[in-house]
Each structure stands twice: as structure tokens, then as C-alpha cells.
């Protein structure tokens, strides 16, 4: 069964338009056919010699204008609340995205956060080179502005490298010192 809420909304708007047009025609006919002046008095408030049509149509117009202004104000309030909610949701979505990215980095889950991760093969020689250089040279003999590059003979032997686990993983296995 199709969703008829859209058609129902259109029907309500069209019927309100037809009712408003009929009310306007009826008010015009009433105003032009009742032009005799009347005296209106309520308690201490007295109006003398006003047309009969104004007795009914002016209060009706005042209530219609007041109702319209109330609904506009109410719609504006709902719109501002809707926009505030959208902004808050957008801020929370950004926060969730950054928290997921940080959690993926913390848990070292490659490929989850969309950030380029370094594979175990690339990371292991670089880490071994850095520790070996720091242990062997201790910063002596370096010329400022130049970096020493470790050769293959400077790398630790395969016996010193961490053992590969039986389970395939993308994260390096830390070696014990």
C-alpha cells in the first residue's frame, strides 16, 4: 500500500484554500449587503454608527491574523530547533569519526580509518636500523646536516630478529630485549 500522507497533506491544503476563498466571497457579499450603521456597546465601551459588516468581519480578521502570526512564530521556533539539532548531529558525527580514527590508530587496525598504514615489512627494517644506529654510533662522527644510512651488514642477524608468528598479521611482533 503506498504512503498516502503526501496526498493527504495536499488535500488538506487544497481544502483550506477552497474554504478560505468561500469565506472571502461570503464576507464580501455580507459586507456589501449590510451597510446600515449600528451602535455597539459593551459595558463602558460604546461605538456609535459603525457599519454592520465590521461587527463580524473585523474580529474574524483579527483572529485570523493573530492565528497566522502565532503559527509563523511556532514554525520559526521549530525551524530553529531543527537547525540546532542538525548542527549538533553534524558535530557529533565529526566527533565519532575522529574517535574511530584515533581508536583504529590506537588498536593498530590498518585500513579501518582510511589513513595509510605502514606494513610490517616496511616498519621492521626501519625500526631495526634506528635502534642499531643509536647503539653503534652514539652520535659520534656525524656531520651536521648529513644522515648516516645503515647498510645491510649493520642490520641485526636473523637470529636477533623477532620470530614470525604462525598466524598471519599485519602488525609487527615486538621482540624481547
PyMOL commands that set and color helices and strands:
alter all, ss='L'
color gray80, all
select helices_A, chain A and resi 5-33+52-107+120-137+152-154
alter helices_A, ss='H'
color red, helices_A
select strands_A, chain A and resi 37-42+45-51
alter strands_A, ss='S'
color yellow, strands_A
deselect
rebuild
show_as cartoon
